[in-house]
């Protein structure tokens, strides 16, 4: 299992790198000012950071209980990323609609695009993170 310090490093690095990529890209794609997308990205980052920590603890504990290990195969990584983004979608949709003064439908479409970006990003980031910071074998 990962330590608390490692989980915090994981979550913070994920959000910082994602923010630096997402805000300018979203501003360009959705046609909102960089400032507006930056606020959405930062708020989303805070929500996602907290969600990331608790979600990964729950997911790893479930893996230990169901599989006896936390090693993730490609299909498990895909499930991991999809469930994370699905939970984040539910948590963040109303805030997007309110802040950008758009309909829930428009916010949903934007959130789906954001979730798609972060789904791919989460898969790649977590794969690289596990290679750079492998989980220590249990004694």
N, CA, C and O atoms as CSV, one atom per row, in Angstrom:
chain,resi,resn,atom,element,x,y,z
A,1,UNK,N,N,0.849,-1.190,0.000
A,1,UNK,CA,C,0.000,0.000,0.000
A,1,UNK,C,C,0.886,1.242,0.000
A,1,UNK,O,O,2.013,1.215,0.493
A,2,UNK,N,N,0.374,2.300,-0.544
A,2,UNK,CA,C,1.093,3.566,-0.570
A,2,UNK,C,C,0.949,4.292,0.767
A,2,UNK,O,O,-0.066,4.170,1.453
A,3,UNK,N,N,1.971,5.038,1.113
A,3,UNK,CA,C,1.943,5.816,2.347
A,3,UNK,C,C,1.109,7.080,2.137
A,3,UNK,O,O,0.808,7.464,1.006
A,4,UNK,N,N,0.749,7.707,3.236
A,4,UNK,CA,C,0.000,8.963,3.158
A,4,UNK,C,C,0.816,10.016,2.418
A,4,UNK,O,O,0.280,10.741,1.580
A,5,UNK,N,N,2.109,10.104,2.721
A,5,UNK,CA,C,2.980,11.070,2.042
A,5,UNK,C,C,3.000,10.826,0.533
A,5,UNK,O,O,2.930,11.773,-0.251
A,6,UNK,N,N,3.094,9.577,0.132
A,6,UNK,CA,C,3.099,9.236,-1.288
A,6,UNK,C,C,1.764,9.578,-1.939
A,6,UNK,O,O,1.734,10.077,-3.064
A,7,UNK,N,N,0.677,9.319,-1.254
A,7,UNK,CA,C,-0.654,9.636,-1.797
A,7,UNK,C,C,-0.833,11.143,-1.965
A,7,UNK,O,O,-1.443,11.593,-2.935
A,8,UNK,N,N,-0.310,11.911,-1.034
A,8,UNK,CA,C,-0.409,13.370,-1.144
A,8,UNK,C,C,0.426,13.863,-2.323
A,8,UNK,O,O,-0.033,14.705,-3.096
A,9,UNK,N,N,1.660,13.344,-2.470
A,9,UNK,CA,C,2.506,13.700,-3.616
A,9,UNK,C,C,1.797,13.345,-4.918
A,9,UNK,O,O,1.772,14.141,-5.858
A,10,UNK,N,N,1.228,12.159,-4.967
A,10,UNK,CA,C,0.514,11.686,-6.153
A,10,UNK,C,C,-0.616,12.633,-6.524
A,10,UNK,O,O,-0.729,13.051,-7.676
A,11,UNK,N,N,-1.452,12.972,-5.549
A,11,UNK,CA,C,-2.625,13.809,-5.808
A,11,UNK,C,C,-2.227,15.224,-6.213
A,11,UNK,O,O,-2.783,15.771,-7.165
A,12,UNK,N,N,-1.278,15.820,-5.508
A,12,UNK,CA,C,-0.886,17.195,-5.820
A,12,UNK,C,C,-0.212,17.298,-7.190
A,12,UNK,O,O,-0.514,18.207,-7.963
A,13,UNK,N,N,0.691,16.379,-7.491
A,13,UNK,CA,C,1.347,16.406,-8.801
A,13,UNK,C,C,0.336,16.198,-9.921
A,13,UNK,O,O,0.415,16.850,-10.962
A,14,UNK,N,N,-0.610,15.294,-9.709
A,14,UNK,CA,C,-1.651,15.051,-10.705
A,14,UNK,C,C,-2.410,16.336,-11.009
A,14,UNK,O,O,-2.616,16.677,-12.174
A,15,UNK,N,N,-2.824,17.045,-9.976
A,15,UNK,CA,C,-3.631,18.242,-10.169
A,15,UNK,C,C,-2.834,19.397,-10.755
A,15,UNK,O,O,-3.341,20.112,-11.619
A,16,UNK,N,N,-1.617,19.593,-10.313
A,16,UNK,CA,C,-0.806,20.700,-10.833
A,16,UNK,C,C,-0.512,20.513,-12.318
A,16,UNK,O,O,-0.686,21.438,-13.112
A,17,UNK,N,N,-0.070,19.324,-12.685
A,17,UNK,CA,C,0.233,19.055,-14.100
A,17,UNK,C,C,-1.041,19.151,-14.937
A,17,UNK,O,O,-1.033,19.742,-16.017
A,18,UNK,N,N,-2.132,18.572,-14.441
A,18,UNK,CA,C,-3.399,18.628,-15.162
A,18,UNK,C,C,-3.884,20.053,-15.363
A,18,UNK,O,O,-4.385,20.395,-16.434
A,19,UNK,N,N,-3.741,20.880,-14.347
A,19,UNK,CA,C,-4.161,22.281,-14.427
A,19,UNK,C,C,-3.367,23.036,-15.489
A,19,UNK,O,O,-3.931,23.804,-16.268
A,20,UNK,N,N,-2.064,22.814,-15.513
A,20,UNK,CA,C,-1.215,23.497,-16.483
A,20,UNK,C,C,-1.536,23.103,-17.925
A,20,UNK,O,O,-1.327,23.891,-18.847
A,21,UNK,N,N,-2.030,21.917,-18.112
A,21,UNK,CA,C,-2.422,21.470,-19.450
A,21,UNK,C,C,-3.856,21.889,-19.759
A,21,UNK,O,O,-4.143,22.392,-20.846
A,22,UNK,N,N,-4.763,21.676,-18.784
A,22,UNK,CA,C,-6.186,21.820,-19.054
A,22,UNK,C,C,-6.662,23.259,-19.257
A,22,UNK,O,O,-7.378,23.523,-20.223
A,23,UNK,N,N,-6.292,24.195,-18.387
A,23,UNK,CA,C,-6.856,25.553,-18.449
A,23,UNK,C,C,-6.654,26.221,-19.816
A,23,UNK,O,O,-7.627,26.710,-20.390
A,24,UNK,N,N,-5.441,26.259,-20.353
A,24,UNK,CA,C,-5.287,26.882,-21.671
A,24,UNK,C,C,-6.005,26.105,-22.782
A,24,UNK,O,O,-6.587,26.699,-23.689
A,25,UNK,N,N,-5.957,24.789,-22.699
A,25,UNK,CA,C,-6.628,23.971,-23.705
A,25,UNK,C,C,-8.139,24.193,-23.668
A,25,UNK,O,O,-8.764,24.350,-24.717
A,26,UNK,N,N,-8.727,24.207,-22.486
A,26,UNK,CA,C,-10.173,24.400,-22.338
A,26,UNK,C,C,-10.592,25.795,-22.789
A,26,UNK,O,O,-11.644,25.951,-23.410
A,27,UNK,N,N,-9.791,26.803,-22.487
A,27,UNK,CA,C,-10.094,28.162,-22.923
A,27,UNK,C,C,-10.183,28.221,-24.446
A,27,UNK,O,O,-11.085,28.845,-25.006
A,28,UNK,N,N,-9.252,27.574,-25.090
A,28,UNK,CA,C,-9.224,27.553,-26.549
A,28,UNK,C,C,-10.396,26.749,-27.120
A,28,UNK,O,O,-11.057,27.203,-28.053
A,29,UNK,N,N,-10.659,25.561,-26.569
A,29,UNK,CA,C,-11.700,24.675,-27.096
A,29,UNK,C,C,-13.108,25.225,-26.844
A,29,UNK,O,O,-13.948,25.204,-27.743
A,30,UNK,N,N,-13.369,25.717,-25.628
A,30,UNK,CA,C,-14.719,26.124,-25.260
A,30,UNK,C,C,-15.012,27.589,-25.532
A,30,UNK,O,O,-16.171,28.000,-25.473
A,31,UNK,N,N,-13.998,28.386,-25.829
A,31,UNK,CA,C,-14.207,29.776,-26.184
A,31,UNK,C,C,-14.472,30.704,-25.006
A,31,UNK,O,O,-14.975,31.810,-25.201
A,32,UNK,N,N,-14.145,30.282,-23.793
A,32,UNK,CA,C,-14.256,31.152,-22.626
A,32,UNK,C,C,-12.883,31.765,-22.354
A,32,UNK,O,O,-11.856,31.231,-22.773
A,33,UNK,N,N,-12.885,32.899,-21.643
A,33,UNK,CA,C,-11.619,33.532,-21.295
A,33,UNK,C,C,-10.768,32.573,-20.461
A,33,UNK,O,O,-11.290,31.735,-19.727
A,34,UNK,N,N,-9.470,32.714,-20.589
A,34,UNK,CA,C,-8.547,31.879,-19.822
A,34,UNK,C,C,-8.816,32.019,-18.329
A,34,UNK,O,O,-8.732,31.045,-17.581
A,35,UNK,N,N,-9.141,33.246,-17.896
A,35,UNK,CA,C,-9.443,33.479,-16.480
A,35,UNK,C,C,-10.622,32.614,-16.023
A,35,UNK,O,O,-10.543,31.966,-14.979
A,36,UNK,N,N,-11.703,32.598,-16.789
A,36,UNK,CA,C,-12.886,31.801,-16.413
A,36,UNK,C,C,-12.561,30.312,-16.363
A,36,UNK,O,O,-12.959,29.613,-15.431
A,37,UNK,N,N,-11.841,29.837,-17.362
A,37,UNK,CA,C,-11.482,28.421,-17.373
A,37,UNK,C,C,-10.452,28.118,-16.292
A,37,UNK,O,O,-10.406,27.010,-15.758
A,38,UNK,N,N,-9.626,29.111,-15.976
A,38,UNK,CA,C,-8.678,28.931,-14.883
A,38,UNK,C,C,-9.381,28.764,-13.543
A,38,UNK,O,O,-8.991,27.927,-12.729
A,39,UNK,N,N,-10.432,29.573,-13.315
A,39,UNK,CA,C,-11.210,29.451,-12.075
A,39,UNK,C,C,-11.883,28.079,-12.020
A,39,UNK,O,O,-11.849,27.405,-10.991
A,40,UNK,N,N,-12.496,27.671,-13.139
A,40,UNK,CA,C,-13.122,26.344,-13.204
A,40,UNK,C,C,-12.067,25.271,-12.947
A,40,UNK,O,O,-12.304,24.337,-12.181
A,41,UNK,N,N,-10.918,25.400,-13.575
A,41,UNK,CA,C,-9.857,24.398,-13.428
A,41,UNK,C,C,-9.340,24.339,-11.987
A,41,UNK,O,O,-9.118,23.251,-11.457
A,42,UNK,N,N,-9.149,25.493,-11.352
A,42,UNK,CA,C,-8.646,25.501,-9.976
A,42,UNK,C,C,-9.681,24.932,-9.012
A,42,UNK,O,O,-9.350,24.125,-8.144
A,43,UNK,N,N,-10.941,25.357,-9.165
A,43,UNK,CA,C,-12.001,24.805,-8.303
A,43,UNK,C,C,-12.120,23.303,-8.523
A,43,UNK,O,O,-12.225,22.533,-7.567
A,44,UNK,N,N,-12.103,22.893,-9.784
A,44,UNK,CA,C,-12.165,21.474,-10.095
A,44,UNK,C,C,-10.965,20.731,-9.532
A,44,UNK,O,O,-11.085,19.592,-9.079
A,45,UNK,N,N,-9.814,21.378,-9.564
A,45,UNK,CA,C,-8.598,20.772,-9.034
A,45,UNK,C,C,-8.704,20.531,-7.536
A,45,UNK,O,O,-8.291,19.484,-7.038
A,46,UNK,N,N,-9.257,21.501,-6.820
A,46,UNK,CA,C,-9.414,21.347,-5.371
A,46,UNK,C,C,-10.380,20.208,-5.060
A,46,UNK,O,O,-10.091,19.350,-4.226
A,47,UNK,N,N,-11.524,20.206,-5.735
A,47,UNK,CA,C,-12.500,19.128,-5.543
A,47,UNK,C,C,-11.876,17.794,-5.922
A,47,UNK,O,O,-12.012,16.808,-5.197
A,48,UNK,N,N,-11.193,17.768,-7.058
A,48,UNK,CA,C,-10.601,16.520,-7.544
A,48,UNK,C,C,-9.466,16.032,-6.647
A,48,UNK,O,O,-9.289,14.826,-6.481
A,49,UNK,N,N,-8.700,16.946,-6.070
A,49,UNK,CA,C,-7.601,16.544,-5.182
A,49,UNK,C,C,-8.139,15.824,-3.953
A,49,UNK,O,O,-7.635,14.770,-3.565
A,50,UNK,N,N,-9.167,16.404,-3.346
A,50,UNK,CA,C,-9.769,15.775,-2.173
A,50,UNK,C,C,-10.394,14.438,-2.567
A,50,UNK,O,O,-10.200,13.427,-1.892
A,51,UNK,N,N,-11.149,14.445,-3.671
A,51,UNK,CA,C,-11.777,13.217,-4.182
A,51,UNK,C,C,-10.711,12.171,-4.509
A,51,UNK,O,O,-10.880,10.995,-4.185
A,52,UNK,N,N,-9.615,12.589,-5.149
A,52,UNK,CA,C,-8.542,11.689,-5.547
A,52,UNK,C,C,-7.991,10.931,-4.340
A,52,UNK,O,O,-7.837,9.711,-4.388
A,53,UNK,N,N,-7.699,11.646,-3.274
A,53,UNK,CA,C,-7.133,11.004,-2.094
A,53,UNK,C,C,-8.072,9.936,-1.537
A,53,UNK,O,O,-7.679,8.782,-1.362
A,54,UNK,N,N,-9.311,10.329,-1.262
A,54,UNK,CA,C,-10.249,9.384,-0.654
A,54,UNK,C,C,-10.632,8.254,-1.612
A,54,UNK,O,O,-10.768,7.102,-1.199
A,55,UNK,N,N,-10.804,8.590,-2.881
A,55,UNK,CA,C,-11.148,7.576,-3.877
A,55,UNK,C,C,-10.052,6.510,-3.975
A,55,UNK,O,O,-10.346,5.315,-3.998
A,56,UNK,N,N,-8.790,6.945,-4.034
A,56,UNK,CA,C,-7.692,5.978,-4.169
A,56,UNK,C,C,-7.526,5.113,-2.931
A,56,UNK,O,O,-7.200,3.931,-3.047
A,57,UNK,N,N,-7.743,5.672,-1.758
A,57,UNK,CA,C,-7.702,4.856,-0.533
A,57,UNK,C,C,-8.801,3.796,-0.603
A,57,UNK,O,O,-8.548,2.620,-0.338
A,58,UNK,N,N,-10.018,4.208,-0.957
A,58,UNK,CA,C,-11.134,3.263,-1.052
A,58,UNK,C,C,-10.882,2.210,-2.135
A,58,UNK,O,O,-11.139,1.025,-1.924
A,59,UNK,N,N,-10.379,2.644,-3.289
A,59,UNK,CA,C,-10.140,1.724,-4.400
A,59,UNK,C,C,-9.076,0.698,-4.029
A,59,UNK,O,O,-9.250,-0.496,-4.272
A,60,UNK,N,N,-7.966,1.166,-3.436
A,60,UNK,CA,C,-6.899,0.240,-3.046
A,60,UNK,C,C,-7.371,-0.739,-1.976
A,60,UNK,O,O,-7.041,-1.924,-2.027
A,61,UNK,N,N,-8.140,-0.248,-1.013
A,61,UNK,CA,C,-8.679,-1.153,0.008
A,61,UNK,C,C,-9.617,-2.186,-0.601
A,61,UNK,O,O,-9.610,-3.351,-0.201
A,62,UNK,N,N,-10.422,-1.762,-1.563
A,62,UNK,CA,C,-11.313,-2.705,-2.256
A,62,UNK,C,C,-10.491,-3.736,-3.029
A,62,UNK,O,O,-10.819,-4.923,-3.029
A,63,UNK,N,N,-9.416,-3.280,-3.691
A,63,UNK,CA,C,-8.561,-4.223,-4.422
A,63,UNK,C,C,-7.925,-5.233,-3.476
A,63,UNK,O,O,-7.875,-6.425,-3.778
A,64,UNK,N,N,-7.444,-4.765,-2.345
A,64,UNK,CA,C,-6.850,-5.683,-1.368
A,64,UNK,C,C,-7.867,-6.715,-0.901
A,64,UNK,O,O,-7.550,-7.900,-0.787
A,65,UNK,N,N,-9.075,-6.269,-0.634
A,65,UNK,CA,C,-10.117,-7.178,-0.151
A,65,UNK,C,C,-10.543,-8.167,-1.242
A,65,UNK,O,O,-10.712,-9.356,-0.975
A,66,UNK,N,N,-10.714,-7.669,-2.471
A,66,UNK,CA,C,-11.220,-8.509,-3.559
A,66,UNK,C,C,-10.139,-9.336,-4.251
A,66,UNK,O,O,-10.399,-10.456,-4.691
A,67,UNK,N,N,-8.906,-8.779,-4.351
A,67,UNK,CA,C,-7.858,-9.447,-5.116
A,67,UNK,C,C,-6.632,-9.823,-4.297
A,67,UNK,O,O,-5.801,-10.614,-4.743
A,68,UNK,N,N,-6.519,-9.257,-3.099
A,68,UNK,CA,C,-5.363,-9.557,-2.261
A,68,UNK,C,C,-4.109,-8.778,-2.622
A,68,UNK,O,O,-3.044,-9.034,-2.060
A,69,UNK,N,N,-4.213,-7.825,-3.555
A,69,UNK,CA,C,-3.076,-6.996,-3.963
A,69,UNK,C,C,-3.583,-5.696,-4.571
A,69,UNK,O,O,-4.761,-5.573,-4.905
A,70,UNK,N,N,-2.668,-4.716,-4.713
A,70,UNK,CA,C,-3.057,-3.431,-5.299
A,70,UNK,C,C,-2.478,-3.235,-6.701
A,70,UNK,O,O,-2.648,-2.170,-7.295
A,71,UNK,N,N,-1.802,-4.242,-7.231
A,71,UNK,CA,C,-1.266,-4.152,-8.589
A,71,UNK,C,C,-2.431,-4.048,-9.576
A,71,UNK,O,O,-3.380,-4.830,-9.521
A,72,UNK,N,N,-2.338,-3.067,-10.479
A,72,UNK,CA,C,-3.423,-2.806,-11.414
A,72,UNK,C,C,-3.070,-3.296,-12.819
A,72,UNK,O,O,-2.016,-2.961,-13.359
A,73,UNK,N,N,-3.958,-4.083,-13.393
A,73,UNK,CA,C,-3.835,-4.486,-14.791
A,73,UNK,C,C,-4.398,-3.351,-15.645
A,73,UNK,O,O,-4.975,-2.404,-15.111
A,74,UNK,N,N,-4.236,-3.436,-16.951
A,74,UNK,CA,C,-4.779,-2.400,-17.840
A,74,UNK,C,C,-6.305,-2.292,-17.686
A,74,UNK,O,O,-6.809,-1.176,-17.568
A,75,UNK,N,N,-7.064,-3.403,-17.682
A,75,UNK,CA,C,-8.512,-3.252,-17.482
A,75,UNK,C,C,-8.868,-2.625,-16.124
A,75,UNK,O,O,-9.816,-1.844,-16.035
A,76,UNK,N,N,-8.121,-2.958,-15.082
A,76,UNK,CA,C,-8.391,-2.355,-13.768
A,76,UNK,C,C,-8.042,-0.875,-13.799
A,76,UNK,O,O,-8.748,-0.072,-13.188
A,77,UNK,N,N,-6.983,-0.492,-14.486
A,77,UNK,CA,C,-6.639,0.927,-14.617
A,77,UNK,C,C,-7.748,1.680,-15.351
A,77,UNK,O,O,-8.073,2.813,-14.994
A,78,UNK,N,N,-8.316,1.062,-16.357
A,78,UNK,CA,C,-9.406,1.700,-17.103
A,78,UNK,C,C,-10.634,1.875,-16.206
A,78,UNK,O,O,-11.260,2.935,-16.215
A,79,UNK,N,N,-10.976,0.856,-15.444
A,79,UNK,CA,C,-12.089,0.949,-14.499
A,79,UNK,C,C,-11.800,2.005,-13.439
A,79,UNK,O,O,-12.673,2.808,-13.107
A,80,UNK,N,N,-10.588,2.007,-12.909
A,80,UNK,CA,C,-10.165,2.970,-11.899
A,80,UNK,C,C,-10.376,4.400,-12.400
A,80,UNK,O,O,-10.974,5.221,-11.705
A,81,UNK,N,N,-9.892,4.692,-13.591
A,81,UNK,CA,C,-10.001,6.040,-14.156
A,81,UNK,C,C,-11.457,6.409,-14.445
A,81,UNK,O,O,-11.878,7.532,-14.167
A,82,UNK,N,N,-12.224,5.473,-14.999
A,82,UNK,CA,C,-13.629,5.755,-15.333
A,82,UNK,C,C,-14.461,6.031,-14.081
A,82,UNK,O,O,-15.258,6.969,-14.062
A,83,UNK,N,N,-14.283,5.229,-13.046
A,83,UNK,CA,C,-15.036,5.453,-11.800
A,83,UNK,C,C,-14.634,6.765,-11.130
A,83,UNK,O,O,-15.481,7.468,-10.579
A,84,UNK,N,N,-13.370,7.086,-11.176
A,84,UNK,CA,C,-12.921,8.358,-10.609
A,84,UNK,C,C,-13.598,9.522,-11.319
A,84,UNK,O,O,-14.154,10.409,-10.671
A,85,UNK,N,N,-13.552,9.521,-12.643
A,85,UNK,CA,C,-14.126,10.626,-13.413
A,85,UNK,C,C,-15.645,10.688,-13.290
A,85,UNK,O,O,-16.218,11.777,-13.265
A,86,UNK,N,N,-16.305,9.528,-13.212
A,86,UNK,CA,C,-17.754,9.518,-13.016
A,86,UNK,C,C,-18.155,10.177,-11.704
A,86,UNK,O,O,-19.109,10.954,-11.657
A,87,UNK,N,N,-17.431,9.867,-10.651
A,87,UNK,CA,C,-17.710,10.494,-9.360
A,87,UNK,C,C,-17.456,11.986,-9.390
A,87,UNK,O,O,-18.224,12.760,-8.820
A,88,UNK,N,N,-16.391,12.395,-10.047
A,88,UNK,CA,C,-16.072,13.816,-10.153
A,88,UNK,C,C,-17.126,14.562,-10.971
A,88,UNK,O,O,-17.469,15.700,-10.651
A,89,UNK,N,N,-17.632,13.932,-12.011
A,89,UNK,CA,C,-18.693,14.533,-12.833
A,89,UNK,C,C,-19.903,14.878,-11.980
A,89,UNK,O,O,-20.435,15.985,-12.077
A,90,UNK,N,N,-20.333,13.963,-11.165
A,90,UNK,CA,C,-21.494,14.172,-10.296
A,90,UNK,C,C,-21.225,15.295,-9.291
A,90,UNK,O,O,-22.112,16.099,-9.004
A,91,UNK,N,N,-20.021,15.349,-8.766
A,91,UNK,CA,C,-19.679,16.352,-7.764
A,91,UNK,C,C,-19.576,17.766,-8.338
A,91,UNK,O,O,-19.915,18.729,-7.650
A,92,UNK,N,N,-19.119,17.912,-9.575
A,92,UNK,CA,C,-18.715,19.220,-10.087
A,92,UNK,C,C,-19.675,19.864,-11.095
A,92,UNK,O,O,-19.574,21.067,-11.336
A,93,UNK,N,N,-20.582,19.119,-11.677
A,93,UNK,CA,C,-21.478,19.639,-12.712
A,93,UNK,C,C,-22.246,20.900,-12.304
A,93,UNK,O,O,-22.236,21.871,-13.060
A,94,UNK,N,N,-22.907,20.930,-11.151
A,94,UNK,CA,C,-23.663,22.138,-10.788
A,94,UNK,C,C,-22.796,23.392,-10.670
A,94,UNK,O,O,-23.255,24.485,-11.001
A,95,UNK,N,N,-21.563,23.256,-10.208
A,95,UNK,CA,C,-20.675,24.411,-10.060
A,95,UNK,C,C,-20.300,25.002,-11.416
A,95,UNK,O,O,-20.215,26.222,-11.558
A,96,UNK,N,N,-20.078,24.156,-12.401
A,96,UNK,CA,C,-19.746,24.647,-13.750
A,96,UNK,C,C,-20.902,25.455,-14.314
A,96,UNK,O,O,-20.706,26.559,-14.822
A,97,UNK,N,N,-22.104,24.906,-14.224
A,97,UNK,CA,C,-23.288,25.599,-14.750
A,97,UNK,C,C,-23.476,26.949,-14.069
A,97,UNK,O,O,-23.739,27.952,-14.732
A,98,UNK,N,N,-23.344,26.973,-12.767
A,98,UNK,CA,C,-23.547,28.210,-12.021
A,98,UNK,C,C,-22.487,29.250,-12.369
A,98,UNK,O,O,-22.822,30.389,-12.692
A,99,UNK,N,N,-21.215,28.871,-12.306
A,99,UNK,CA,C,-20.135,29.840,-12.500
A,99,UNK,C,C,-20.118,30.419,-13.913
A,99,UNK,O,O,-19.925,31.622,-14.087
A,100,UNK,N,N,-20.314,29.586,-14.904
A,100,UNK,CA,C,-20.265,30.051,-16.295
A,100,UNK,C,C,-21.614,30.563,-16.787
A,100,UNK,O,O,-21.730,31.026,-17.922
A,101,UNK,N,N,-22.639,30.480,-15.930
A,101,UNK,CA,C,-23.992,30.927,-16.269
A,101,UNK,C,C,-24.471,30.256,-17.566
A,101,UNK,O,O,-24.910,30.910,-18.513
A,102,UNK,N,N,-24.366,28.936,-17.560
A,102,UNK,CA,C,-24.809,28.140,-18.698
A,102,UNK,C,C,-25.802,27.101,-18.187
A,102,UNK,O,O,-25.903,26.858,-16.985
A,103,UNK,N,N,-26.527,26.496,-19.112
A,103,UNK,CA,C,-27.516,25.491,-18.723
A,103,UNK,C,C,-26.817,24.238,-18.196
A,103,UNK,O,O,-25.630,24.019,-18.436
A,104,UNK,N,N,-27.580,23.430,-17.479
A,104,UNK,CA,C,-27.025,22.158,-17.007
A,104,UNK,C,C,-26.623,21.275,-18.184
A,104,UNK,O,O,-25.642,20.535,-18.104
A,105,UNK,N,N,-27.380,21.354,-19.273
A,105,UNK,CA,C,-27.043,20.568,-20.451
A,105,UNK,C,C,-25.699,21.004,-21.036
A,105,UNK,O,O,-24.861,20.166,-21.369
A,106,UNK,N,N,-25.497,22.339,-21.162
A,106,UNK,CA,C,-24.217,22.847,-21.660
A,106,UNK,C,C,-23.079,22.477,-20.700
A,106,UNK,O,O,-21.989,22.093,-21.124
A,107,UNK,N,N,-23.357,22.601,-19.404
A,107,UNK,CA,C,-22.352,22.226,-18.408
A,107,UNK,C,C,-22.050,20.734,-18.487
A,107,UNK,O,O,-20.903,20.319,-18.325
A,108,UNK,N,N,-23.083,19.929,-18.738
A,108,UNK,CA,C,-22.885,18.485,-18.867
A,108,UNK,C,C,-21.976,18.176,-20.049
A,108,UNK,O,O,-21.047,17.377,-19.930
A,109,UNK,N,N,-22.243,18.811,-21.195
A,109,UNK,CA,C,-21.401,18.587,-22.374
A,109,UNK,C,C,-19.958,19.019,-22.101
A,109,UNK,O,O,-19.014,18.331,-22.492
A,110,UNK,N,N,-19.794,20.164,-21.425
A,110,UNK,CA,C,-18.457,20.635,-21.091
A,110,UNK,C,C,-17.794,19.674,-20.108
A,110,UNK,O,O,-16.614,19.350,-20.240
A,111,UNK,N,N,-18.563,19.227,-19.132
A,111,UNK,CA,C,-18.024,18.308,-18.126
A,111,UNK,C,C,-17.635,16.973,-18.747
A,111,UNK,O,O,-16.634,16.376,-18.351
A,112,UNK,N,N,-18.409,16.502,-19.711
A,112,UNK,CA,C,-18.060,15.258,-20.412
A,112,UNK,C,C,-16.737,15.437,-21.160
A,112,UNK,O,O,-15.888,14.545,-21.149
A,113,UNK,N,N,-16.568,16.588,-21.805
A,113,UNK,CA,C,-15.306,16.853,-22.498
A,113,UNK,C,C,-14.152,16.918,-21.498
A,113,UNK,O,O,-13.073,16.383,-21.752
A,114,UNK,N,N,-14.388,17.578,-20.356
A,114,UNK,CA,C,-13.354,17.649,-19.314
A,114,UNK,C,C,-13.049,16.255,-18.775
A,114,UNK,O,O,-11.889,15.895,-18.574
A,115,UNK,N,N,-14.101,15.480,-18.543
A,115,UNK,CA,C,-13.910,14.125,-18.016
A,115,UNK,C,C,-13.148,13.258,-19.011
A,115,UNK,O,O,-12.319,12.437,-18.619
A,116,UNK,N,N,-13.428,13.438,-20.284
A,116,UNK,CA,C,-12.717,12.675,-21.310
A,116,UNK,C,C,-11.232,13.026,-21.291
A,116,UNK,O,O,-10.373,12.145,-21.330
A,117,UNK,N,N,-10.943,14.323,-21.230
A,117,UNK,CA,C,-9.549,14.755,-21.127
A,117,UNK,C,C,-8.892,14.124,-19.911
A,117,UNK,O,O,-7.821,13.527,-20.016
A,118,UNK,N,N,-9.543,14.256,-18.743
A,118,UNK,CA,C,-8.937,13.750,-17.512
A,118,UNK,C,C,-8.944,12.227,-17.427
A,118,UNK,O,O,-8.116,11.648,-16.724
A,119,UNK,N,N,-9.853,11.577,-18.121
A,119,UNK,CA,C,-9.842,10.114,-18.171
A,119,UNK,C,C,-8.554,9.626,-18.827
A,119,UNK,O,O,-7.866,8.750,-18.303
A,120,UNK,N,N,-8.247,10.202,-19.969
A,120,UNK,CA,C,-7.018,9.830,-20.672
A,120,UNK,C,C,-5.803,10.262,-19.854
A,120,UNK,O,O,-4.851,9.499,-19.689
A,121,UNK,N,N,-5.845,11.476,-19.353
A,121,UNK,CA,C,-4.742,11.998,-18.548
A,121,UNK,C,C,-4.518,11.141,-17.300
A,121,UNK,O,O,-3.374,10.827,-16.969
A,122,UNK,N,N,-5.588,10.760,-16.609
A,122,UNK,CA,C,-5.465,9.945,-15.391
A,122,UNK,C,C,-4.826,8.592,-15.697
A,122,UNK,O,O,-3.967,8.119,-14.953
A,123,UNK,N,N,-5.249,7.984,-16.783
A,123,UNK,CA,C,-4.682,6.689,-17.173
A,123,UNK,C,C,-3.176,6.816,-17.390
A,123,UNK,O,O,-2.395,6.044,-16.832
A,124,UNK,N,N,-2.773,7.792,-18.203
A,124,UNK,CA,C,-1.362,7.978,-18.530
A,124,UNK,C,C,-0.575,8.403,-17.288
A,124,UNK,O,O,0.499,7.866,-17.021
A,125,UNK,N,N,-1.104,9.359,-16.536
A,125,UNK,CA,C,-0.406,9.843,-15.340
A,125,UNK,C,C,-0.176,8.718,-14.336
A,125,UNK,O,O,0.939,8.546,-13.844
A,126,UNK,N,N,-1.213,7.956,-14.029
A,126,UNK,CA,C,-1.086,6.893,-13.034
A,126,UNK,C,C,-0.146,5.789,-13.494
A,126,UNK,O,O,0.589,5.217,-12.688
A,127,UNK,N,N,-0.168,5.498,-14.752
A,127,UNK,CA,C,0.746,4.488,-15.286
A,127,UNK,C,C,2.193,4.959,-15.118
A,127,UNK,O,O,3.043,4.202,-14.650
A,128,UNK,N,N,2.471,6.207,-15.500
A,128,UNK,CA,C,3.818,6.756,-15.360
A,128,UNK,C,C,4.199,6.865,-13.881
A,128,UNK,O,O,5.322,6.532,-13.504
A,129,UNK,N,N,3.266,7.330,-13.045
A,129,UNK,CA,C,3.546,7.481,-11.615
A,129,UNK,C,C,3.945,6.139,-10.998
A,129,UNK,O,O,4.906,6.063,-10.233
A,130,UNK,N,N,3.208,5.093,-11.334
A,130,UNK,CA,C,3.525,3.770,-10.784
A,130,UNK,C,C,4.881,3.260,-11.259
A,130,UNK,O,O,5.519,2.470,-10.564
A,131,UNK,N,N,5.321,3.692,-12.412
A,131,UNK,CA,C,6.639,3.293,-12.899
A,131,UNK,C,C,7.749,4.096,-12.200
A,131,UNK,O,O,8.800,3.558,-11.852
A,132,UNK,N,N,7.485,5.395,-12.006
A,132,UNK,CA,C,8.478,6.252,-11.359
A,132,UNK,C,C,8.552,6.012,-9.857
A,132,UNK,O,O,9.634,6.023,-9.270
A,133,UNK,N,N,7.382,5.793,-9.233
A,133,UNK,CA,C,7.291,5.544,-7.794
A,133,UNK,C,C,6.577,4.219,-7.562
A,133,UNK,O,O,5.406,4.214,-7.183
A,134,UNK,N,N,7.261,3.087,-7.781
A,134,UNK,CA,C,6.605,1.789,-7.628
A,134,UNK,C,C,6.200,1.534,-6.182
A,134,UNK,O,O,6.813,2.047,-5.246
A,135,UNK,N,N,5.155,0.730,-6.023
A,135,UNK,CA,C,4.691,0.338,-4.684
A,135,UNK,C,C,5.678,-0.683,-4.135
A,135,UNK,O,O,6.016,-1.663,-4.799
A,136,UNK,N,N,6.129,-0.438,-2.920
A,136,UNK,CA,C,7.068,-1.370,-2.289
A,136,UNK,C,C,6.377,-2.699,-2.023
A,136,UNK,O,O,5.202,-2.742,-1.658
A,137,UNK,N,N,7.124,-3.782,-2.212
A,137,UNK,CA,C,6.591,-5.108,-1.932
A,137,UNK,C,C,6.368,-5.260,-0.429
A,137,UNK,O,O,7.178,-4.809,0.380
A,138,UNK,N,N,5.258,-5.902,-0.070
A,138,UNK,CA,C,4.964,-6.155,1.336
A,138,UNK,C,C,5.901,-7.234,1.870
A,138,UNK,O,O,6.226,-8.187,1.162
A,139,UNK,N,N,6.333,-7.082,3.119
A,139,UNK,CA,C,7.230,-8.077,3.734
A,139,UNK,C,C,6.466,-9.255,4.253
A,139,UNK,O,O,7.060,-10.184,4.800
